[in-house]
Amino acid sequence: MKSSPISNLNSALLVTVSVIVGASAATVVIVVLWLLDNQDSATSSSANVDQQESLKLAQQGLVSEHDEIEVDSSSPPSERQRIQTLSDLNQFMSPFERSFSLHVLSTNSKEQQLVELLEESMDIASQHQSVAQSVLLQRLAQLNPQRALTQVEALNVRYPSSLVSKVFGEWAHTNVDEAVAHASSLEENKKHTAMATILLERSDLSDEKRVQIARQLGNEQYAINLIMQEKASDSTFDPEEVWNELVGQIEVDSNQSRSLSDLALRWVEQSGVEVLDQVAESITDVESRANIVMSVLSTVAETDPQTAFQYALTIDYDRHNMIRSGVVGLWARRDPKAALDAVSQVEVSGLRRRLEESVVRTWAYQKPHELLKDLNSLEERLHETAINSAMSAMARHNPDDAARFVASMENSTSKTAAAGSLAVSWSHQDPESALEWVLNEPGVQDAKSQLLQQIIYSVVDADPRLAMETALEQPIKEGEHGLEAAVIAVLVFSDFDKALEFLPQVRAGPTKIAAYGSIGGGYIENGETEKALDLAKRLPESSRTAYLQALMPQWAVADPKGLLDSMDQLPSDEIKSKAAMLLTTYNRWEKSLTDEEIESVKKFLTEEDAENLEKGNLNSILGF
């Protein structure tokens, strides 16, 4: 059908008008856009950055490039975000602004610019270095990962592993095969870092591929263990199925014990504590097996200690009862009486005693006052452990309170034990206060001599002069040494010059011989045997034999050749014979002298000592 001329004219006019209108509209739009652009260049620049960020996110697969990203009108102005050098980071107070600006800078930089910026990073503030270097290296790794690794070396940071990880994290996504091939040429520490990063980043790869990568990098087991951990963290997995699938493949060690413990616990929660039999049977490493079972039972004990303990009693691989004691200890923290009642039913007497003492010690450390209040409810055999443990606990937190409690106790062996435990614990924290209490508390004067012996070592460490003055003020009981001999013995090891300074103050008799023996032993330990022998000359002649006799066992052990060379200088045939017995006996355990030297030593033996030596009479050999 033909169109009329009028229709054709109308169509032509319509087209002409449309073109004119369209052109006008386009012109208006262009003008408006120009005005807007010139009106607010900062907003336009900000939109530019947002567009770049949107494109970057789209490239990373975080959003679609067609998605709209909402721009916060409160965002910092783009002029502040656009930095030219890393020193410009100082203008930002916000860590987010610094990070954003670094990402904008690195995204807009070419490879050589990134290298120059990394060189600049070595001169910026230390608190900005690690973030700047990480961002720049990640971007450089996208462009040229091998050059990025070279830059890690050039930065010469103290711990390069984190930066190596950044490079391989990017490389694993751009070209994983190339990343693996390059990683295989690295030294061991960096190779391991690269492998771990690649396997973590590429969790999308199949298990077989990840194991192959780890095998190529020399640690197939690492991939197997990692895959096991990932499967164990999946909330939908069947713990028994995963355990049976993986436990035969992984190398169970201390690094895997935590993950395996979590897996075993899930299995126990699903099927009961009895599955620990299967868990234990499938682990050949003794230490790992004990750690895993202990971890699981500890968690079970938090809600059902009775079940955990009863199972622990059935274990035949619990070396030194560590698992049983651990479970009982956890139970005792929550309900010590129930725990004590349970362990009292254990049939094996030795185990029962150890577990009872474990419960009592835990009870004492948690609630010492409560334990002491209930002391009579305990078997008498546990009283000493209870008192000593409670005193130690109280001494740590409130020694004055503990002191009042001890003073109020009736005189008994329990009171003496409690006083000793308190005094020792207190002296470790405050030796002078502990000493004052021992010296002046009327309630412990019957045990004062014993208590002073127990705390004197701590007092010497804190104040040697106070220790010596205190020792000299104490009477010497018949058949005992004065306390100053103990002071000298401690100082020989901590301050030898001070020991020599105090030596003339030591009272005569067995106390002086003991103190001289300590000094002589110190000389022997220092290889100064001549001084040890000369020291004997400062003693009365009647005491020299006793001094040398006391010195002989230590001398024979510390310096057997020196003693051998000094045999002729010993003052009597009896001492020479005893020295020969000691040298011959000790040399059987540690060959310090040759057979010829031992034969020469035996010439100093008396007939009686030679006979005792042949019979192995140790009392005669070691005692005088």
Residue pairs with C-beta under 8 A, 6 or more apart in sequence:
36 44
37 44
42 77
42 78
42 79
45 78
45 79
45 82
46 71
46 75
46 77
46 78
47 71
48 78
49 78
49 81
49 82
49 104
50 69
50 71
52 104
52 107
52 108
53 69
53 103
53 104
54 63
54 65
54 67
54 69
55 65
56 107
57 63
57 69
58 64
58 65
58 67
63 69
76 94
76 97
76 100
80 91
80 92
80 97
80 101
81 97
81 100
81 101
81 104
82 101
82 104
82 105
83 89
83 101
83 102
83 104
83 105
84 105
85 117
85 120
86 117
86 120
86 121
86 124
86 128
86 132
87 120
87 124
88 101
89 98
89 101
89 102
89 124
89 125
89 128
89 132
90 125
90 128
92 98
92 101
98 128
98 131
99 131
99 135
102 131
102 132
102 135
102 136
103 135
105 117
106 114
106 117
106 135
106 136
106 138
106 139
107 139
109 117
109 139
110 143
111 140
111 143
111 144
111 147
114 136
114 139
114 140
114 143
115 140
115 147
115 151
117 132
117 136
118 133
118 136
118 137
118 140
118 151
118 154
118 155
119 154
121 129
121 132
121 133
121 136
121 155
122 129
122 155
124 132
130 162
133 155
133 157
133 163
134 162
134 163
134 166
137 148
137 151
137 152
137 163
137 166
137 167
138 166
138 167
138 169
138 170
140 147
140 148
140 151
141 148
141 166
141 167
141 168
141 169
141 170
141 171
141 174
142 170
142 174
145 167
145 168
145 170
145 171
145 174
145 175
145 178
145 179
145 182
146 182
148 167
148 170
149 164
149 167
149 182
152 160
152 163
152 164
152 167
153 160
155 163
157 163
160 190
161 189
161 190
161 193
164 190
164 193
164 194
164 197
165 193
165 194
165 196
165 197
168 179
168 183
168 193
168 194
168 197
168 198
168 201
169 197
169 201
171 178
171 179
171 182
171 198
172 179
172 197
172 198
172 201
172 202
173 201
173 202
176 198
176 202
176 205
176 213
179 194
179 198
180 198
180 213
180 216
180 217
182 194
183 190
183 191
183 194
183 195
183 198
183 217
184 191
184 216
184 217
184 218
186 194
191 217
191 218
192 217
192 219
192 222
194 217
195 213
195 214
195 217
195 219
195 222
196 222
198 213
199 210
199 213
199 214
199 222
199 223
199 226
200 226
202 210
202 213
203 210
203 230
205 213
207 227
210 223
210 226
210 227
211 220
211 223
211 224
211 227
213 223
214 220
214 221
214 222
214 223
214 224
215 223
221 250
221 251
224 246
224 249
224 250
224 251
225 250
225 251
225 255
225 256
225 259
227 246
228 242
228 246
228 249
228 250
228 256
228 259
228 263
229 259
231 237
231 242
231 246
232 239
232 242
232 259
232 260
232 262
232 263
232 266
239 263
239 264
239 266
239 267
239 270
240 267
240 270
240 271
240 275
242 263
243 263
243 264
243 267
243 278
243 279
243 282
244 282
247 260
247 282
247 283
248 282
250 256
250 260
252 260
252 283
252 284
252 285
252 288
252 289
253 285
253 288
254 287
254 288
254 291
256 288
257 288
257 291
257 292
257 295
258 295
260 283
260 288
260 292
261 291
261 292
261 295
261 296
264 275
264 276
264 279
264 292
264 293
264 295
264 296
265 295
265 296
265 299
267 275
267 279
268 275
268 276
268 296
268 300
273 297
273 300
273 307
273 308
273 311
274 311
276 293
276 296
276 297
276 311
279 292
279 293
279 296
280 289
280 293
280 315
280 317
283 289
283 292
286 317
286 319
289 317
290 317
290 318
290 319
290 322
290 323
293 315
293 323
294 322
294 323
294 326
294 327
297 308
297 311
297 312
297 323
297 326
297 327
298 308
298 326
298 327
298 330
300 307
300 308
300 311
301 308
301 309
301 327
301 330
301 331
302 330
305 327
305 330
305 331
305 334
305 335
305 338
305 339
306 342
308 327
308 330
308 331
309 324
309 327
309 328
309 331
309 339
309 342
309 343
312 318
312 323
312 324
312 327
313 324
313 346
315 323
315 324
318 324
321 351
321 354
321 355
324 351
324 355
325 354
325 355
325 358
328 339
328 342
328 343
328 355
328 358
328 359
328 362
329 358
329 359
329 362
331 338
331 339
331 342
331 359
332 339
332 340
332 358
332 359
332 362
332 363
332 366
333 362
333 366
336 359
336 360
336 362
336 363
336 366
336 367
336 371
339 359
340 356
340 359
340 360
340 363
340 378
343 352
343 355
343 356
343 358
343 359
344 352
344 356
346 352
346 355
353 381
356 379
356 382
357 382
357 385
360 371
360 378
360 382
360 385
360 386
360 389
361 385
361 389
363 370
363 371
363 386
364 371
364 386
364 389
364 390
364 392
364 393
365 389
365 392
365 393
368 389
368 390
368 391
368 393
368 394
369 390
369 394
371 386
371 389
371 390
372 386
372 387
372 390
372 405
375 383
375 386
375 387
378 386
383 414
384 413
384 414
384 417
387 414
387 417
387 418
387 421
388 417
388 418
388 420
388 421
389 421
391 402
391 406
391 418
391 421
391 422
391 425
392 421
392 422
392 425
394 401
394 402
394 405
394 422
395 402
395 421
395 422
395 425
395 426
395 429
396 425
396 429
399 422
399 425
399 426
399 429
399 430
399 433
399 434
402 422
402 426
403 422
403 426
403 437
403 441
405 418
406 415
406 418
406 419
406 422
406 443
406 444
407 441
407 442
407 443
407 444
408 443
409 415
409 418
409 443
411 446
415 447
416 446
416 447
416 450
419 444
419 447
419 451
420 447
420 450
420 451
420 454
423 434
423 437
423 438
423 451
423 454
423 455
424 454
424 455
424 458
426 433
426 434
426 437
426 455
427 434
427 435
427 454
427 455
427 458
427 459
428 458
431 455
431 458
431 459
431 461
431 462
431 463
432 459
432 462
432 463
432 466
434 455
434 458
434 459
435 452
435 455
435 459
435 466
435 470
437 444
438 444
438 448
438 451
438 452
438 455
439 448
439 470
444 451
449 474
449 477
452 470
452 471
452 474
452 483
453 483
453 486
456 467
456 471
456 483
456 486
456 487
456 490
457 486
457 490
459 466
459 467
459 470
460 467
460 487
460 490
460 491
460 494
461 490
461 494
464 487
464 491
464 495
464 498
464 502
467 487
467 490
468 484
468 487
468 502
468 505
470 483
471 482
471 483
471 484
471 486
471 487
472 482
472 483
472 484
472 505
472 507
474 482
474 483
476 482
476 507
476 509
476 511
481 510
481 511
481 514
482 506
482 507
482 511
484 502
484 505
484 506
484 507
484 511
484 515
485 506
485 511
485 514
485 515
485 518
487 502
488 499
488 502
488 503
488 506
488 515
488 518
488 519
489 514
489 515
489 518
491 498
491 499
491 502
492 499
492 518
492 519
492 521
492 522
493 522
496 522
499 518
499 519
499 522
500 519
503 515
503 516
503 519
506 512
506 515
510 546
512 539
512 543
513 539
513 543
513 546
513 547
513 550
514 550
516 535
516 536
516 538
516 539
516 547
517 547
517 550
517 551
519 535
520 532
520 535
520 536
520 547
520 550
520 551
521 532
521 551
521 554
521 555
521 558
523 529
523 531
523 532
523 535
524 532
524 551
524 554
524 555
524 558
524 559
524 562
525 554
525 558
527 559
527 562
529 555
529 559
529 562
529 563
529 566
532 551
532 555
533 566
533 569
535 547
536 544
536 547
536 548
536 571
537 544
539 547
544 571
545 571
545 572
545 574
545 575
548 570
548 571
548 575
549 575
549 578
549 624
552 563
552 575
552 578
552 579
552 582
552 624
553 582
553 622
555 562
555 563
555 579
556 563
556 579
556 582
556 583
556 586
557 586
560 583
560 586
560 587
560 592
560 593
561 592
561 593
561 597
563 579
563 583
564 583
564 593
564 597
564 600
564 601
567 576
567 579
567 580
567 601
567 604
570 576
570 579
573 604
573 606
574 606
576 604
577 604
577 605
577 606
577 609
578 609
578 624
579 604
580 601
580 602
580 603
580 604
580 605
580 609
581 605
581 609
581 612
581 613
581 620
581 621
582 621
582 622
583 593
583 598
583 601
584 598
584 601
584 602
584 613
585 613
585 621
586 592
587 593
587 598
593 601
602 610
605 613
609 620
612 620
612 621
613 621
